[in-house]
Amino acid sequence: MLKNEAAIPSALSGRDVLGIAKTGSGKTAAYLWPAIVHIMDQPDLKEGEGPVAVIVVPTRELAIQVGTY
């Protein structure tokens, strides 16, 4: 089974997921997709509320990759 096929349903159900895989295997999508679903399910923010999600990455290169999604 591909990593995303296992990780995304678990993450969408609210479970923690730890994924270790080679570069280019889709790890970024595996955690961004559930975050986007969570963000879209939230009511509109009122003044002073937020953030709804925080993405923390360990390297500048990964931050640039995540920022392009």
C-alpha positions, -999 to 999 in steps of 0.1 A, spaced: 0 0 0 13 35 -8 21 57 21 -6 83 12 -32 55 9 -26 47 45 -18 81 59 -45 103 45 -76 84 58 -59 81 93 -51 118 93 -86 128 81 -101 108 110 -81 129 135 -53 104 143 -17 113 145 4 100 116 42 96 113 55 91 78 91 84 68 97 81 31 121 92 4 120 126 -12 93 130 -38 70 103 -23 41 126 -15 47 132 23 38 169 19 5 161 3 -2 135 30 -3 162 57 -15 192 38 -46 175 24 -61 168 59 -51 203 70 -69 219 41 -100 198 48 -99 209 84 -95 246 74 -125 244 50 -147 228 77 -142 258 101 -167 286 103 -155 320 91 -131 336 115 -141 367 135 -118 396 143 -90 384 166 -95 346 160 -71 322 144 -50 306 133 -69 275 123 -38 256 113 -1 259 117 24 241 95 59 236 110 87 222 88 123 214 97 141 230 68 140 260 45 138 238 15 107 221 27 92 254 37 96 266 2 80 234 -12 51 236 12 46 273 4 41 264 -33 10 243 -26 
